[in-house]
Amino acid sequence: MNRQELVNLIRERKSYLCVGLDTDIQKIPKHLLSLPDPIFAFNKAIIDATKDLCVSYKINTAFYECQGIRGWESLQRTVEYIPKGIFTIADAKRGDIGNTSTYYAKTFFDTYGFDSVTVAPYMGRDSVTPFLGFSEKWAIVLGLTSNEGSQDFQQLQTSEGLLYEQVMKTTASWGSPDNMMFVVGATQADSIAAIRRILPDHFFLVPGVGAQGGSLKEISEKGLNKDAGLLVNASRAIIYAGNDERFAEDAREAAKAYQAEMAEYLSAL
Ligand SMILES: O=C(O)c1cc(=O)[nH]c(=O)n1[C@@H]1O[C@H](COP(=O)(O)O)[C@@H](O)[C@H]1O
């Protein structure tokens, strides 16, 4: 999907919601466990219930990879089930020497057909650029992450400023706002205005609302740009909003509340 298509989708749906399919076999309702592919059955119900409210789905590959071959099959069925025209994210946090990164990119873009993959930039230029050579595909590079450990390296003060700011500026110079986004955690709302000044045009993938306590209001006020420029992810707060036969309806209600709030912020742009 290209940038203009994503911007149009956000405008049409009045939503910049990304539903995170962090589908944990331990957490899905028990009545699904007797089905042949419980993870896909869960995802299918969640997608059916939320597909008109969000603009993106993020599949965190960890929850699938841990199931071995069956998990990869659930992942493939899920990404194929997501309606065309919705932005798909493989949250795999890859990045390696150049020839290996090229095969990671082929895995998620060509074999599985995702629009984007999350990329860890700390191995440098040759680990990131292989993700940028695919038409209408995106690298979503870790910028300032939502977790406490972001203090350990990302927030180190260097002679040039904060390390994550340097990493984001340099990484941005390898691509463009048409093929690169950055992850900025919703728990880092104090920093998002400064990051937006450094990168006025890029989309930010913002995880950390809901279960991690980030404020949708604050990150929207500080992070939205003229094209919206945000994809805000919520995983557990949506997909586990309920845990019985009504889980999909409960997920819809949770997604609807986020979408309604987003529509308000978008109308103020
Ligand atoms: O890259 C990510 O998606 C990511 C980056 C980050 O800084 N923090 C973060 O929570 N994530 C992911 O976003 C999702 C957040 O899940 P919830 O906290 O359940 O909404 C998980 O899939 C995390 O792996």
The ligand as an ORCA input file, in Angstrom:
! r2SCAN-3c Opt
* xyz 0 1
  O       7.041     -2.614     17.552
  C       6.043     -2.725     18.274
  O       4.960     -2.976     17.795
  C       6.180     -2.385     19.700
  C       7.132     -1.452     20.019
  C       7.152     -0.896     21.301
  O       7.906      0.009     21.585
  N       6.253     -1.347     22.218
  C       5.337     -2.316     21.942
  O       4.538     -2.647     22.828
  N       5.329     -2.889     20.695
  C       4.376     -3.983     20.371
  O       3.050     -3.459     20.416
  C       2.146     -4.401     21.000
  C       1.565     -3.794     22.261
  O       0.617     -4.634     22.812
  P      -0.438     -4.163     23.925
  O       0.375     -3.569     25.041
  O      -1.127     -5.428     24.301
  O      -1.349     -3.159     23.293
  C       2.967     -5.674     21.192
  O       2.852     -6.464     20.023
  C       4.388     -5.171     21.330
  O       5.339     -6.118     20.907
*
